[in-house]
Amino acid sequence: MRKTARAIVIKEDNLLLMKRNKFGYEYYSLIGGEIEINEQPHETVIREVSEESSLIVDSPRLVMIENAGKMFGLQYIYLCEYVSGIPVLRPDSTEAKISAKGENLYQPLWMAISDLQKINLLPSVLKENIIKYIGNGFPDSVVEITTGE
């Protein structure tokens, strides 16, 4: 089963997201990617945030595990502390190389938390949980959600 790690990074009243335009279909997602062999999920999330947004984050805390079904597998979602940086694709990232072709675009950005309800943040169950926990605080125990079959 595929396993990935994703990041919830908050700076002031903004959430770090990846804006996607996949062949004309626009949506947003958390930044993250596949856990490599001999890599721990908390290491993956720090590496992926650096690769996909050029940001430095620290102190990842597992807050959710998303069962995203056969296609996307298990997603370990970490709340990370923002340390520094401005969101921009690192030129050596896979996402930058894909975006350079022009039809499948990636753009890391800060999104105002107050605007989350208005955007197409996928999956919607994850979006609802993020909005709830940003507003009320993340629980001490890991929350498990299912978004796939």
One Martini backbone bead per residue (centre of mass of N, CA, C, O) as a GRO file, in nm:
protein
  149
    1MET     BB    1   0.097   0.036   0.022
    2ARG     BB    2   0.067   0.352  -0.001
    3LYS     BB    3   0.287   0.615   0.144
    4THR     BB    4   0.231   0.933   0.301
    5ALA     BB    5   0.328   1.281   0.361
    6ARG     BB    6   0.177   1.563   0.526
    7ALA     BB    7   0.124   1.927   0.558
    8ILE     BB    8   0.067   2.148   0.832
    9VAL     BB    9   0.108   2.501   0.773
   10ILE     BB   10   0.136   2.783   0.993
   11LYS     BB   11   0.109   3.144   0.922
   12GLU     BB   12  -0.052   3.298   1.111
   13ASP     BB   13  -0.347   3.316   0.892
   14ASN     BB   14  -0.199   3.071   0.729
   15LEU     BB   15  -0.195   2.817   0.472
   16LEU     BB   16  -0.022   2.570   0.331
   17LEU     BB   17  -0.037   2.525  -0.028
   18MET     BB   18  -0.133   2.349  -0.327
   19LYS     BB   19  -0.169   2.461  -0.639
   20ARG     BB   20  -0.378   2.315  -0.892
   21ASN     BB   21  -0.338   2.241  -1.256
   22LYS     BB   22  -0.499   1.968  -1.409
   23PHE     BB   23  -0.580   2.008  -1.711
   24GLY     BB   24  -0.798   2.250  -1.586
   25TYR     BB   25  -0.803   2.140  -1.290
   26GLU     BB   26  -0.884   2.308  -0.994
   27TYR     BB   27  -0.683   2.283  -0.687
   28TYR     BB   28  -0.613   2.180  -0.349
   29SER     BB   29  -0.328   2.092  -0.132
   30LEU     BB   30  -0.126   1.931   0.047
   31ILE     BB   31   0.191   1.901   0.128
   32GLY     BB   32   0.362   1.616  -0.026
   33GLY     BB   33   0.470   1.256  -0.003
   34GLU     BB   34   0.648   0.989  -0.052
   35ILE     BB   35   0.776   0.731   0.121
   36GLU     BB   36   1.082   0.628   0.161
   37ILE     BB   37   1.315   0.419   0.189
   38ASN     BB   38   1.423   0.448   0.516
   39GLU     BB   39   1.183   0.644   0.594
   40GLN     BB   40   1.029   0.862   0.791
   41PRO     BB   41   0.747   1.045   0.796
   42HIS     BB   42   0.875   1.301   0.939
   43GLU     BB   43   1.098   1.326   0.720
   44THR     BB   44   0.927   1.355   0.469
   45VAL     BB   45   0.778   1.621   0.536
   46ILE     BB   46   1.030   1.798   0.542
   47ARG     BB   47   1.131   1.735   0.256
   48GLU     BB   48   0.874   1.808   0.090
   49VAL     BB   49   0.850   2.102   0.172
   50SER     BB   50   1.121   2.184   0.054
   51GLU     BB   51   1.075   2.088  -0.243
   52GLU     BB   52   0.770   2.232  -0.287
   53SER     BB   53   0.846   2.537  -0.115
   54SER     BB   54   1.130   2.612   0.042
   55LEU     BB   55   1.062   2.539   0.324
   56ILE     BB   56   1.108   2.553   0.675
   57VAL     BB   57   1.056   2.287   0.904
   58ASP     BB   58   0.928   2.172   1.230
   59SER     BB   59   0.798   1.966   1.460
   60PRO     BB   60   0.645   1.711   1.383
   61ARG     BB   61   0.287   1.627   1.424
   62LEU     BB   62   0.075   1.379   1.450
   63VAL     BB   63  -0.290   1.418   1.362
   64MET     BB   64  -0.333   1.235   1.093
   65ILE     BB   65  -0.508   0.959   0.929
   66GLU     BB   66  -0.547   0.874   0.587
   67ASN     BB   67  -0.776   0.679   0.413
   68ALA     BB   68  -0.741   0.677   0.043
   69GLY     BB   69  -0.711   0.408  -0.064
   70LYS     BB   70  -0.572   0.236  -0.321
   71MET     BB   71  -0.448   0.482  -0.480
   72PHE     BB   72  -0.335   0.660  -0.201
   73GLY     BB   73  -0.360   0.541   0.074
   74LEU     BB   74  -0.158   0.644   0.326
   75GLN     BB   75  -0.192   0.951   0.526
   76TYR     BB   76   0.041   1.145   0.689
   77ILE     BB   77  -0.049   1.410   0.916
   78TYR     BB   78   0.130   1.712   0.982
   79LEU     BB   79   0.217   1.933   1.227
   80CYS     BB   80   0.404   2.227   1.152
   81GLU     BB   81   0.671   2.435   1.196
   82TYR     BB   82   0.750   2.740   1.110
   83VAL     BB   83   1.062   2.897   1.011
   84SER     BB   84   1.115   2.944   0.680
   85GLY     BB   85   1.025   3.122   0.398
   86ILE     BB   86   0.917   3.110   0.052
   87PRO     BB   87   0.682   3.005  -0.163
   88VAL     BB   88   0.862   2.779  -0.380
   89LEU     BB   89   0.973   2.605  -0.621
   90ARG     BB   90   1.208   2.389  -0.662
   91PRO     BB   91   1.396   2.344  -0.944
   92ASP     BB   92   1.460   2.020  -0.864
   93SER     BB   93   1.175   1.944  -0.874
   94THR     BB   94   0.927   1.760  -1.001
   95GLU     BB   95   0.712   1.989  -1.011
   96ALA     BB   96   0.882   2.188  -1.181
   97LYS     BB   97   0.913   2.002  -1.429
   98ILE     BB   98   0.612   1.970  -1.484
   99SER     BB   99   0.534   2.276  -1.502
  100ALA     BB  100   0.722   2.346  -1.751
  101LYS     BB  101   0.515   2.206  -1.959
  102GLY     BB  102   0.207   2.363  -1.883
  103GLU     BB  103  -0.051   2.146  -1.779
  104ASN     BB  104   0.081   2.066  -1.483
  105LEU     BB  105   0.035   2.260  -1.206
  106TYR     BB  106   0.247   2.416  -0.951
  107GLN     BB  107   0.161   2.617  -0.639
  108PRO     BB  108   0.291   2.752  -0.377
  109LEU     BB  109   0.096   2.877  -0.084
  110TRP     BB  110  -0.074   3.119   0.088
  111MET     BB  111  -0.374   3.073   0.279
  112ALA     BB  112  -0.637   3.196   0.405
  113ILE     BB  113  -0.824   3.063   0.647
  114SER     BB  114  -1.089   3.227   0.572
  115ASP     BB  115  -1.083   3.080   0.262
  116LEU     BB  116  -1.124   2.765   0.279
  117GLN     BB  117  -1.435   2.736   0.225
  118LYS     BB  118  -1.405   2.848  -0.092
  119ILE     BB  119  -1.227   2.607  -0.169
  120ASN     BB  120  -1.068   2.329  -0.350
  121LEU     BB  121  -1.005   2.116  -0.103
  122LEU     BB  122  -0.829   1.811  -0.106
  123PRO     BB  123  -1.022   1.647   0.054
  124SER     BB  124  -1.319   1.739   0.204
  125VAL     BB  125  -1.279   1.591   0.474
  126LEU     BB  126  -1.009   1.721   0.536
  127LYS     BB  127  -1.098   2.012   0.525
  128GLU     BB  128  -1.299   1.998   0.761
  129ASN     BB  129  -1.086   1.915   0.974
  130ILE     BB  130  -0.896   2.152   0.948
  131ILE     BB  131  -1.097   2.373   1.020
  132LYS     BB  132  -1.173   2.263   1.297
  133TYR     BB  133  -0.875   2.247   1.424
  134ILE     BB  134  -0.793   2.538   1.385
  135GLY     BB  135  -1.033   2.652   1.561
  136ASN     BB  136  -1.000   2.417   1.823
  137GLY     BB  137  -0.774   2.237   1.796
  138PHE     BB  138  -0.560   1.985   1.821
  139PRO     BB  139  -0.549   1.685   1.914
  140ASP     BB  140  -0.357   1.459   2.094
  141SER     BB  141  -0.482   1.257   1.918
  142VAL     BB  142  -0.514   1.062   1.651
  143VAL     BB  143  -0.685   1.110   1.352
  144GLU     BB  144  -0.919   0.913   1.171
  145ILE     BB  145  -0.967   0.894   0.815
  146THR     BB  146  -1.198   0.852   0.534
  147THR     BB  147  -1.173   0.896   0.155
  148GLY     BB  148  -1.160   0.601   0.056
  149GLU     BB  149  -1.198   0.256  -0.086
   0.00000   0.00000   0.00000
